[in-house]
Amino acid sequence: MQLNPSEALDRLAAAEGYDDPLELLEDAIFDSLVPAICLNAECGYTQDLEPDLTGGWCENCQAATMASALVLANLI
């Protein structure tokens, strides 16, 4: 089962220490690497990756399920 983008963005923000996903996005919008999360509901692995990443490789669960915060928020 995969997380929906809104749920994934909420989890990613919490994992990065933000109370609000908008704060995460404000900090990440101009960075060369941004927080990304595995969309597998059982995994939730996070890593800083390329801003336009979708379908990136998750080192934890070995699947092409990573998406960046900017993609999840439809900013890219």
C-alpha positions as CSV (number, residue, x, y, z in Angstrom):
1,M,0.0,0.0,0.0
2,Q,1.3,3.5,-0.9
3,L,0.8,6.7,1.0
4,N,-1.1,9.5,-0.8
5,P,0.9,12.7,-1.4
6,S,-0.7,14.7,1.4
7,E,-0.1,12.0,4.0
8,A,3.4,11.4,2.7
9,L,4.1,15.2,2.9
10,D,2.8,15.3,6.5
11,R,5.0,12.3,7.5
12,L,8.0,13.8,5.8
13,A,7.6,17.2,7.5
14,A,7.2,15.5,10.9
15,A,10.3,13.3,10.3
16,E,12.3,16.5,9.4
17,G,11.2,18.2,12.6
18,Y,8.5,20.6,11.2
19,D,5.1,21.1,12.6
20,D,3.7,22.3,9.3
21,P,4.5,20.9,5.8
22,L,4.5,24.5,4.5
23,E,7.5,25.3,6.6
24,L,9.4,22.4,5.2
25,L,8.5,23.5,1.6
26,E,9.6,27.1,2.4
27,D,13.0,25.9,3.5
28,A,13.4,23.4,0.7
29,I,12.2,25.4,-2.3
30,F,15.6,26.7,-3.4
31,D,17.9,23.9,-2.2
32,S,19.8,21.6,-4.6
33,L,18.8,18.6,-2.4
34,V,15.4,18.4,-0.7
35,P,13.8,15.9,1.7
36,A,12.2,12.9,0.1
37,I,10.2,10.0,1.5
38,C,9.4,6.4,0.5
39,L,5.8,6.1,-0.4
40,N,5.5,2.5,0.8
41,A,3.3,2.9,3.9
42,E,5.3,0.2,5.8
43,C,8.7,1.9,5.0
44,G,8.6,5.7,5.3
45,Y,12.4,6.0,4.8
46,T,13.6,9.6,4.3
47,Q,16.6,11.0,2.5
48,D,17.7,14.3,0.9
49,L,17.5,13.8,-2.9
50,E,16.9,15.8,-6.1
51,P,14.0,18.3,-6.0
52,D,12.3,16.7,-9.1
53,L,12.5,13.1,-7.9
54,T,9.6,10.8,-8.4
55,G,10.0,7.0,-8.5
56,G,13.5,7.2,-7.0
57,W,15.1,4.1,-5.5
58,C,14.5,3.5,-1.7
59,E,17.6,2.1,-0.1
60,N,15.6,0.7,2.8
61,C,12.9,-1.3,1.1
62,Q,14.6,-1.7,-2.3
63,A,11.8,-0.3,-4.4
64,A,11.4,2.7,-6.8
65,T,9.1,4.5,-4.4
66,M,10.9,7.7,-3.3
67,A,9.4,11.1,-4.0
68,S,10.6,14.6,-3.1
69,A,8.7,17.1,-0.9
70,L,8.4,19.4,-3.9
71,V,6.9,16.7,-6.1
72,L,4.5,15.7,-3.4
73,A,3.3,19.3,-3.0
74,N,2.9,19.6,-6.8
75,L,5.5,22.4,-6.9
76,I,7.5,20.6,-9.6
